[in-house]
Amino acid sequence: MGLSRRSLVSGFAAGLGYASLRGTELLARTRAGIFQRGRAPIDLSVVAKINNNENPYGPSEVVVEAMDSAWEWVNRYGTPDGGLRAGIQELHGVERGNILLGAGSGEILDVVGTTFLLGGKKVLGAEPSYGQVYSHARRVGGGAILRPLNPDNTQNIPDLVEVANQHASEIGFVYLCNPNNPTGVVVPEQDVQQLLDGIPADMPVLIDEAYHHFIDDPAYATSIPYVLEGRPVIVTRTFSKIAGLAAMRLGYGVAPAEIIEKMSLFATGSQNVLVKFGGAASLRDLAGQERVKALNIEVREKTIAELRAYGYEVISSQTNFFMVDVKRNVREVAQEFRPFDILVGRPFPPMDQHLRVSVGNADEMRRFMVAFREIFPAAANAAAA
Ligand SMILES: Cc1ncc(COP(=O)(O)O)c(C=O)c1O
């Protein structure tokens, strides 16, 4: 009887006492882990962790099955990638040389910073936005020129264009988070065009599309076509959000080949084989993406409607998080949610009174609303019950 490699692997695992626990079964445990952060352990079967914009549903079964199928490679170097690169190429209509893989899109953001800011240049972008880009800029000896949002929380494109031109010699690249974290607001297609047409033609622009998959606003469009035109644009995507693989660490950047070549000098080039197979499967799993998107929109809009009816202003969001104006310092407010076993928010200066809330599952958001009503009085303009 011929023994397949797969059955040898599972026999070996059984010998070690792992028996037949496969990813699909282990997945059931992802909602109930205990993790330690700071001093107190946090039991995820009790705590609603709605502070990091994660996917509360985890990866789909087909994604987990694909990861399971990759176990047979874990002791090797130079393994297959499960069709990941081919899948990304096909999705965007780009060549192999237009893609840089990272351990999360966060790695690509850092690589862009290291590539374009060495020698003390600065990143130009809005504030608040995804702060890692700005803190990394400072860590590599560069800096950040930060410009305020408009009063309606959109990014001020004419202002960014003006500053980019005035300070062109100091600027290493422009950062545009679309949609923006922490506000959840998109930069419409026309505004991206206005930015790219208005700044110096050779100025690199990093467009962070981490939350691309959640959007249903027709005014938004991906910026990948600018890469195809050969503009100095780097678009980043992640498998942490829609695909539910945050802890597995996979993301990528798409850019003209000469930019990818420069950037790859600073990238680790190292992603684990399990997530490559899972990532490839998630690109093909459009039904799974659609499920997460639909659930996110349903739960988000219900929660936002309840907050508004209770008299609180919420910034309309196109992502898996939103901001509610609590009219008090959010550092204190986040502490007040802790006795309810709810983790929310942190300050995003200068929006210190806007609490950022990630969209958890329906039960987590129900619990969030119960706690919110306990902590905050109904505002004067609350809809009559
Ligand atoms: C706007 C934005 N970009 C990038 C990332 C990095 O995500 P990851 O490194 O998991 O791909 C995040 C994570 O929350 C984010 O909010």
PDBQT file of the ligand as one rigid body, heavy atoms in Angstrom, charges set to zero:
ROOT
HETATM    1  C1  LIG A 401      -4.600  51.793   7.185  1.00  0.00    +0.000 C 
HETATM    2  C2  LIG A 401      -3.817  50.584   7.554  1.00  0.00    +0.000 A 
HETATM    3  N1  LIG A 401      -2.783  50.238   6.796  1.00  0.00    +0.000 NA
HETATM    4  C3  LIG A 401      -2.034  49.165   7.086  1.00  0.00    +0.000 A 
HETATM    5  C4  LIG A 401      -2.304  48.383   8.188  1.00  0.00    +0.000 A 
HETATM    6  C5  LIG A 401      -1.381  47.262   8.482  1.00  0.00    +0.000 C 
HETATM    7  O1  LIG A 401      -1.995  46.035   8.469  1.00  0.00    +0.000 OA
HETATM    8  P1  LIG A 401      -1.215  44.700   8.242  1.00  0.00    +0.000 P 
HETATM    9  O2  LIG A 401       0.245  44.936   8.527  1.00  0.00    +0.000 OA
HETATM   10  O3  LIG A 401      -1.827  43.729   9.176  1.00  0.00    +0.000 OA
HETATM   11  O4  LIG A 401      -1.428  44.351   6.806  1.00  0.00    +0.000 OA
HETATM   12  C6  LIG A 401      -3.379  48.703   9.017  1.00  0.00    +0.000 A 
HETATM   13  C7  LIG A 401      -3.688  47.898  10.213  1.00  0.00    +0.000 C 
HETATM   14  O5  LIG A 401      -4.574  48.121  10.967  1.00  0.00    +0.000 OA
HETATM   15  C8  LIG A 401      -4.157  49.836   8.686  1.00  0.00    +0.000 A 
HETATM   16  O6  LIG A 401      -5.193  50.223   9.447  1.00  0.00    +0.000 OA
ENDROOT
TORSDOF 0
